[in-house]
Amino acid sequence: MTRRIEVTPDQRWDRYVDASGLLDKIGENQKAEKEGRPEDRAKATKFLRKTVYDSIPEDRRPANVDNMNQDEYKANYNVVLGTNDEKAAENFGAALGNLENIPGAKKALEEIAGTKEILERVSQDDRGIVENLASWKGLERLAKKYESGKMISGEERKVIQSAGAEGFAEDEVKRTKKAYEKNGEKYSEAIYSAIKVASQVGVQSGRIKEDKLKPFIKSGLDNLKKKAKKEYEGALGEDKDRIYKIIGNAVKTWAGESAEEFGRAEDSMYRASQGKLYK
C-alpha cells in the first residue's frame, strides 16, 4: 500500500507561487516576443521554447530544443499553461484556510490590506485596524518609490509635499527661535503653530516650491512612516497575529464568492507576494 505524503500549507503556498511565477514569466516573455526589440524578442523566444521543451516527458521529447518543430511547440505550450494554471489554482485553494499561519503569505496579506476588495470584506469593527496597516505600508511603498525616482501620481505628490512641508516648517521654527533668542525676545507655542500653518499654506498655494522642500522630504516621509506604524501597533494591541487572520478571512470570503472572484483573488495575492500589486 502506497503511503500518502501529507503536503503542508507552507508547501501548498510555495507551489502556488512557483506555478504563478512561471505563468507570469511566460506572459512577460510572450509580450517581449511580440513587442520587444530584436535582441529581446530573440531572448524571449529562447526562454519560451526551453520552458516548453523542459515540460515534455523525456521519453517523448526531441533530442534537443532545436529539433522541436513548431507544431510540437504549440501543442506543448498550451499544456504548460494549462498545467501550471491548474497547479496554481489547486494549491492556492488548499492554502486559503491557513494564510495567517504561512510566513510567505503574511507579506502578501500586508500588501493587499488597503485594496477595496479587502476593505469591503472586513467587518466594520476590524476596518480601522486594516486601514491603519494599509496607511503604514502605503507610506513605506511611497518612500521607496520616491527614493528610486519612479513616476509619482498627483495624490502621491501631495503626500510628499506635505512630508517636506513639515520638515521645512520645523527648520523655519528653529531659525525663527534662534533669531528671537538672539534678540532677547520671548518665543511662544503660538508662534510655532503659526509658522507651521504658514508653511503648509505656502506649499499648498505653490508659493514654497518643491526644490525648497527637497532637503526635508526623506526625513518627513520617515516621520510619517513612524507615526503610521505607531498608530497601527497601538490599534493592534498585544495579539500581533490577529491582523493576518482578519485579512486572511477576507481573502477567503472573496475567493469563495465565484469562480471569477477566485481567479482575481488568486492573481492579486500572487502579485502582492511579489510586490507587484501597486505597479
C-alpha positions, -999 to +999 in steps of 0.1 A: +000+000+000+014+034-010+018+058+018+002+091+012+026+121+017+010+149+035+015+184+019+018+212+044+001+246+040+036+262+035+043+238+007+010+245-009+017+282-008+052+277-023+037+255-051+011+282-059+037+309-060+060+289-082+033+280-107+020+316-107+056+328-112+062+306-142+029+318-158+039+354-150+073+349-166+057+332-197+034+362-201+062+387-198+083+368-224+053+363-247+048+401-247+086+407-253+085+382-282+058+403-299+066+439-289+103+439-277+135+450-295+150+423-318+175+411-291+147+410-265+125+390-289+153+365-295+158+360-257+121+357-252+117+330-279+147+311-265+131+312-230+097+301-242+110+272-263+133+260-235+104+262-210+081+242-233+109+217-241+117+210-204+080+203-198+078+174-223+084+139-207+119+126-215+106+096-234+087+119-258+108+150-262+130+156-292+168+152-289+172+189-282+153+222-283+164+230-318+148+197-330+114+206-316+092+217-345+066+244-343+036+220-341+052+203-311+060+237-296+024+250-299+008+218-286+030+216-255+029+254-249-008+251-242-001+221-220+024+241-199-001+270-195-030+246-186-009+225-162+005+255-143-028+273-142-044+242-126-015+238-102-017+274-091-054+273-085-054+240-067-026+250-043-040+285-037-073+269-028-057+244-005-037+272+013-067+295+017-077+283+051-042+288+066-029+320+051-025+337+085-001+308+095+020+308+064+051+330+067+053+336+029+016+346+028+019+372+055+037+396+033+010+393+007-017+399+033+000+431+045+003+443+009-033+436-001-047+451+031-055+485+015-074+473-016-111+479-019-116+441-023-103+436+013-118+467+029-152+457+015-150+423+031-137+430+066-162+438+095-168+474+105-151+466+138-119+455+121-118+480+093-100+507+113-070+485+121-068+472+085-068+508+073-040+517+098-019+488+084-026+499+048-016+535+056+017+524+071+025+500+043+014+526+017+039+552+031+067+526+030+060+519-007+058+557-014+091+564+003+108+536-018+092+549-049+103+584-043+139+574-035+141+553-066+130+582-088+099+564-102+069+583-116+047+598-088+010+603-091-008+636-082-021+622-049+013+608-040+029+642-048+006+658-023+017+634+005+054+640-005+049+678-004+031+676+030+060+655+043+085+680+030+065+709+044+066+695+079+104+693+078+106+727+062+084+742+089+105+726+117+136+742+101+118+776+099+108+772+136+144+765+146+157+795+127+130+818+140+136+806+176+173+814+173+165+849+159+141+855+188+166+843+214+194+864+198+172+895+201+162+886+237+126+882+227+101+856+240+093+827+218+059+810+223+040+779+211+016+803+192+045+815+171+055+778+165+020+769+154+017+800+131+049+791+113+038+755+107+004+767+093+021+793+072+045+767+057+016+743+049-003+771+033+028+782+013+032+747-001-005+743-010-006+777-027+026+770-046+045+799-030+070+775-015+085+755-044+094+718-042+131+725-046+130+742-011+112+712+003+136+685-012+161+685+017+133+677+041+112+652+021+131+620+031+131+628+068+095+639+065+084+606+050+104+587+076+084+606+103+051+599+086+060+562+084+069+561+121+037+578+131+016+555+109+034+524+123+029+536+159-008+542+153-012+507+137+007+490+165-014+509+191-046+498+175-034+462+171-026+456+208-008+426+221-022+400+197+002+407+168-011+379+146-048+387+146-044+411+117-034+382+094-064+363+104-087+393+097-072+398+062-069+361+055-106+356+063-114+385+039-094+368+011-111+335+018-145+352+016-135+369-016-122+338-033-153+318-023-178+342-040-175+328-076-150+312-100-143+347-114-136+362-080-114+332-070-093+339-100-090+376-091-081+368-055-055+342-067-039+367-091-039+396-066-024+375-038+004+364-061+011+399-072+010+411-036+036+384-027+059+397-054+055+434-046+037+439-080+002+447-067+005+485-070+025+487-102 
